[in-house]
């Protein structure tokens, strides 16, 4: 009788490796797939016009009949933001804790997808089965309530997927990370640990979220100005602490910014925020109150051009403007890549006479991610046989792998993977073996994936060098030029102030067309290419510039 070949557990990251954000991990065994998290990423500086970046779901779409569940660790955008886009292609139940489930419902309602959604709310400690996988939610701490890690029982052994976590001994809500459960699993035997690597370069331990409340109290005490606080919209515990300080010092609280308003509404409905009666006011009521009786909680901690704080700073908000004397507290750190936009908003706030508290030294923000000693603690508690660092750029993954080696995990038992790489795992072995379709899909407005590398290249070209359009009118009888070409420029030169140059360019076009006619060249493709080439060469010699050149031919 032939020996049956043992199945291997496949672990595939479709996002979240060698990058910050866009977290999604696929666990596959035989005919079953479990998806953990489904996040989005934010566009880089050279992604002109792109709103967000989502994972390439091709592999999941190709195997949609195998997908048994989508399990979510917490409600941040980089872990839930792509769910609406996946659900358009793949139908599977979503398992999440109550606050996370509430945020996902709000997102799916926006996308008009609630009719096909199957969202199942669980608490930390609960379990569910998805094909051959049995998944347990384990309570953790993070910068949003109801965060969990997952203990995934698979046919080859126990896998722990931490999600984003920290160890907070004095959290604002709930209790400290469930150290006992991680230790218990470690004693029973953990085959592999996939752990958050974001803050591995930071020594020591992360600070407690409750320290922010103490700092807010110091800033509120004796302040006679209007107070404006911006933080991540999803940081419910931070918002709770602002409301508590406002109550203590007799201030009313107004919320502005769509994502902030949505989060506060959902958190109140689910009981995660219980504001004192009458403390929340509409934005229209702010001007009726003295400055020392108002707190405004707003979006815009990352300097987003459409955010409420940005619009307030640059006079684009319908109801609110920054005025001299305002105290603005930016209770967040800049996500890598957002430093320039944050700096621009801060400069404008100062220009308008506001006092701005934003520096890390001001103790107005703590990270939601474990620092080096907490990561060491997770490795010590779980005692995994194999280790896979996740959630971070390559330097983070590398540093975390080195930390695991210090914790006596052999180098051959550690895998630093990449997006689309397939990790094969058995009870005795771990290795990289092959790839699956992967990458990033760019979302621009309602367009999904229609902005690719070529479009981005064109947008970058237009942004850097501008555009020149040449309108050519030819005779339908003999192909001769009927009128002097028209030239329109955008982002290149201002035509009215550069009439001599425009005249020279028209001469170049006419010379090119004359040469083509002498050589009996009549097809439009060749004519356009010749005009484009000659104009490009002339402009580079004359100005050392390379605008995008678009010849347009009309025939009459």
N, C-alpha and C positions, 0 to 999 in steps of 0.2 A: 504493500500500500504506500502510495507516494506521500511524502511528508508535506503538510500544509505550511506554506510560507507565512511566518508571523507578520501581522500588520504593524505598521509604524505610525506613531503620532506625528502629524505634520504641524509645525507652528510657522505661520507666515505673517509677517507684518506688511500690511499694505500702506502704512504710514507711521509716522512717529519715530523713525530711526534716521539718524543723521540730519535731523531737523527738529524744530520746536513746534509742536502742534500736529494736527491731522492724524491723531492717534487711532489706529484700528488694527486689531490682531485677529487672525483666523486660526482656529484650532480644528484640525480635520483628522478623523480616524474612520477608515472604511467609507461607509456611505453617509456619515454624519459630519456636519460642520457647525461649530459654535463661533459666533462673532462677538468679540469683546471690544466695546466702544466703537464709535463711528463719528469721528470729529472732523473739523475743517481746519484749514490753515489760513493765514492772512497773507495778502499779496506782498511781494517784495517791491522795492522802490522802482525797479525797471519793468514792472507789470502794469503798464499804463492802462487805466480804465477798468482793471479787473477788480471785482468786488470781494471775491473769496476764492480759495483753492480747496478742492475736495479730492479724495483719493480716486484712483482709477478702480472702478468696481467690476471690471471685465471678468476677473476670475470668479467672483461671487455670482455674477449673472450667468456665466457658463455652467455653474454648479448650483443654481438656485434651488433645485429640487432636493439638494442635500442640506440646505441651511435650516437648522432646527430652532435656532433662537439667536437673538441679539441681546447681549447682556451689557449693561452700562454701569460703570464704576461711580460716576458723579455727573453733575449737570453743567460743567463748563463747556463752552463752545468747541474747544479742541477735542472734546469727547462725545458731544451729541450733535454738533452743527450739521453733519452730513446725513443724518438719519432721513430727512425728507427725500433726499436724492437717491438713497439706497432703496427706500420703500417704493419708489416708482418702478423699480426693476425686480425687487426681491420681496416676497411676502413671508414674514416670519414674526412670531411673537416677540415683544420687547420686554425684558425684565429689568426693573429698576426700583430704587427706593422711592418713597413718596414724593419728596421734593423734586428729585430728578425726573420722576414720571410726570409731575405737574409741569415742569419746564418743557419736557418733550411734547406734551399735549398742546401747550401754547404754540410751540413751533409748528406742529403738524396742522393746527387749526389755521395758522397763517397761510400754509401751503395747500389748504383744503384737502388734506389727506386723512383726516380723522376717521372717515367712513371705512377705510380699509385697514386702519391701525388696530393692533391687538396689544394693548399695553397692560402689563401685569405688575402690580405694585407689591413689593416685598419689604421686609425689615431686615436689619442686620441680624444674622443668626438663622434666617430662613434658607431653605434649599429648594432647588427645582431640578427637574431632569430634562435634558435636551438630547434625545437619541441615546448614545452610549455615555454621554457626559452627565455627571451629577455635580451641580454647582452650589456652593455655599457662599453667602454674603458674609463678610467679616468687617465689623466696625473699624473705621480708621478716622484720623483727623486730616483735614485739608482746609483750604480757604473757602469752602462752601459746605453747608450742612449736608448730612446724609450721604457722605462719601463712604465707599466700601472697597475692600479688596475682595478677591475671589479665590476660593479653594476649589479647584476643578479636579474632580476624581475622574480619571481616564482609565481605559483598559491597561495602559502601561505603567500607571502610577499617579501620584498626587502632584498637581501643578499649582503653584501659588502665583497669582497675577496681582501685584500690589495696587495697580492704578497709581494716581498721584496721592502721596501721603506725607504726613509728618507725625511726630510724636508730641502731642500737646497735653501736658499734665493738668493745665487749667483752661480748658476750652470754654468759649462763651456759651455754647450749647452742647448738651450731651456729656459724654464721658471721654476719658482718655482712650486712645487706640487700644484694641483688645489684645494686649500683650499675652494674656493667658492662652487665648485660642491659637495664636501663632506658635507659642511654645509647645502647646499640646500637639499640634500638627507636626512640628519639628521632631518631637519624640516618636511619633508614629511612623515618620519617614516621609520626607518631601523629595520627590524625584527631581523637580526643577523649579527654580524661582525666577520669575520675570519681574524686575524691580525698577522703579522710577529712578532715573539718573540725573535729573535736572540740576540739582544742587550739590552734586558729588564734589565739586571743587571748593565748596565752602566748608571750612573746618568747624568742629564743634557741633552744637545743637541749634535748631531753629528756635526763634523766640515765640512765646505764647501769644495767641490772638488777643487774650484779655489785656495784655500790656497796652494795646492800642486804645482801649477804653480809658485807661489811666492817663494817657497822653492827651486824649480828647478833653478830659476833665480839666487838665491844666490849661489848655488853649481856650476853653469856654469860660473859665473862671475870670471874672473881671472884664471880659471883652464887651465893648459897647457897639461894635460894628456888626454889620450883617455877615453871617458866616455861610460860606459856600463850600461844600465838601464833595469831591469827586473820588470815586473808587470803582472797582470792577462791579458791574451791575449784579453779577451773580453772588457777590460776597454778602450773604444775608446776615451773617454774624456781625460784620462791620456796620451794616445799616442799622441793626438792632442797637449797637452801642452808640451810634449817633442819636438815635431817637431817645435813648435813655438819658444821655447828656442834655439833650434839648429839654426834656421834661424837668430834669434837676434844676436847670437855669431858667425856666419859665419861657422857653422859646417854642414857637410853632414850627412845624416841618412841612416844607413843600418838596414834592418830587418832580423832577423834569428829565426828559430823555426817554424815548420809547422803551428801550430795553430795561431801563431802571424802573419805569412805571409798571411794566409787565411783571418783572421779578417781584416787586413789592406786593402787587395785587395777588399773585399766586402764593407768595409766602404768607400773606395774611389769611387767605382762604384756607390754607392747609394748617394754619396755627403755628408756623415757624416764627412769625412776628405777631406780637399782640400789643399794638400801640395803645396808649392811654386814650380814652375817649376825648375827641375834639382836638387832638394834637396835630393831626394831619390836615393840611389846608390846600385849597386849589391855588394854582399859580396866580390867578387873578386877584387873590386876597393879599398877596405879599405887600403891595404898595400901600395898603390900608393900615399896615402895622409899622411901628417904629423899628429901626434897624436892629436894636438889641433884643428884639423879640422874634427874630426870624432865623431859621436855618434852611438852606436849600441843598438837597442831595441831588447830584446830577451825574449824568454820563460824561465822558470826555477825558478820562484819566490817561488815554493813549494819544491824545491830540487829534482824534479822528475829525476830519473836516465837516462831517455832518452831525457831529455830536452836539449836545446842548451847551456844554462849556465853551466849545469852539465858537459856536454861534453867539453866545453871550459876550465873548471876548472881542469878536469882530463885528458886533452890531448886526447880527443876522437872526437873532432870536425875536420872535413875535412879541413876547411879553417881558423879557428880562434883558438887562444890560449890566455889564460890570461897571461899577462906579468907584470913584476915589474913596479909599477907606475900607473897602470890602476886605474881609479876611478869607482868602481862598486856600483850602487845604487839599493838596493832591495826595490822597492816601493810597498810593499804588506805585509800583516801580514800572519803568518803561520796559515793555516787551522788546527783546532784541530786534532792531530794525525800525523801532518807533521813536528812537531818541530825538531825531531831528524835528518831527512833528510836535512832540511834547515840548521841546525847547522853544519852538516858535510860539506856542500858546502861552507858555510862561513869560516870555518876553513881552507879549502883547498885554498880559495881565498887569505886569509891572508898569508898562507904558500908560495904562489907564489909571494908575494910582492905587492899585490893590496891593495889599500885603500878601505875599505868597509863601506858604510853607510847603516845601516840596522835597527838600534834600533828605537823603537816607539818614543823615546824622540827626534829623529832627525826630526820629523814632515814630513816624506816622504810618509805617507800613511794615508788616512782617510777611515773610514768604510762606506759602502753603506747602512747600516741598521740603523733604527731609534733607538735612545737612549730613556731612560725612559720618559723624558718630551715630546718627539715627539709622543710616544705611548699614553701618557695621552691626548695629543692634538687630536689624531685620535679618541679616545673614546669620547672626549668632542664634537667634530664636528658631529660625526655620531649618537650619543645617541642611541645605539642599545638596543633592549629589551633583546636579548640573546647574549652571548659572547663565542667564541670558539678560544682560543689561538692556533696558528699553527706555523710551521717552528722553531723547536728548540728541545733541549733535555728536559727531564722532569723538571729539575730545572727552565728552561726558561719558560715553559708552566705554571708551578706553580706560579712563580713570577708574570707573566703577569695576571694570574687569580686574584691574590691578589691585583694587581694594579686596575683591573676592579672593584673589590669590593670597593676600596677606591673612585672610581668614581660613587658610588651609584648603581651599578648593583648587585642585590641580588645574594647570593651564589648559590641558587637553579636555577638561570638562566645562570649559567656558567658551561660549560662542558670541562673537560680536557680529551681528547679522546686518542686513541692509534691506531696504524696501524691495519686496518681490522675491527675496531669497527664501528657499524652503529649508527649514530645519527639520531633520528627521530624528525622532527620539524613540528609543526603546528603553526597557528597564536597565540595560547595561551600556548603552551607547548613545552618543549625540554627534551629529555631523550635518554639514551643509550639503544639500544635494539638489541642484537644479533651481530654476526660477519659474515664476508665473507672471502673466501680464500685470504690470503695475506702473505707477507714475502719478502724475497730477493732472486733474481736469480743472480748467479755469472757468469760473462763473462770472459772466458779465451781464448784469441786469437779469433778464429772463433767459438769456442764452447760456446753455450748458455745453461746454466743450467745443463751441464754434470759434473760440479764440485760441489758436494754436501758436506754435513757434514762429510761423511765417507772419501771422497777424501781429504778434508782439514785436517782431523785428521791424515791421513797417511802422508800428506806433513809435517805437524807439527812434527810428530814422526821422519820422515827422517831428518828434519832440526835439531832436538835436539839431536838425538841419533844415526843417521846413519843407515846403512843397512848391513846385512850379508846374503850372498846367499850360500847355500850348494847344490852341485851337487852330486847326488847319482846314481851309475850305478848298476842295478840288473840284474841277469840272468833271462831270460824269461822262463827257464825250471823249476828251483826250487826256484826262488826268492832270491837266495843268493847274497851277495855283491861280485861283480867282481873285483872292484878296490878300492883303498883308496879314500874316498870322497875328492872332491875339494871344497875349500872355498874361496870365493871372498868377499872383504869388500869395502864399499864406505862410507866415512864420519864417520867411526867408529874407525878403527886403520889402520895404514899402514902396510900391511902384511909382507913386506920384513924386516921391523924393529921389527916385533913381531912374528918371526918364532916359538918360543917356545909356545906361546899362540895358534897359529894356529894348531900346532901339538896336543896340549891338546884338542882343539875343535874337531879335527878329531877323536881322541880317544873316546870322548863322543858320537859322532855320531855312530861310529862302535859298541860301547857297547849297545847303544839303539837299533840298528838294530839286534844285536845278541839276545838281550832279546826278541824282537818281534818275531824273528824266532823261539826261544824256545817255545813261547806261540802260535805258528802257526798263527800269525797275518800277513796277506798278502795284505790286501786292502790298496791302496796308501793313502787314506785319513787318516786312522789311523796311518800309518807309518809317514807321514808328521807331524801330530799333535804331535806324541811322540818325534820326533827329535826336533821340535820347542820348546816343553815344557822343555825337558831336557837341551837343549842348553841355553834357557832363564834362567833357574834356576842356571846353572853353571856360566853364565856370571854375573848374579847379585851377587852371592856369591863371585866371584873372583874380580869383578871390580865395583860393584854397578852401572852397566849400563844396559840399556834396548834397544838395537838396534832392528830394524825391522828384523825378521828372515824369509827368504823365502827358504824352502826346494824344490828342483827340482829333480824329479826322472826320469831317463831314463832306458829303458829296452832293452837289447840286447840278 
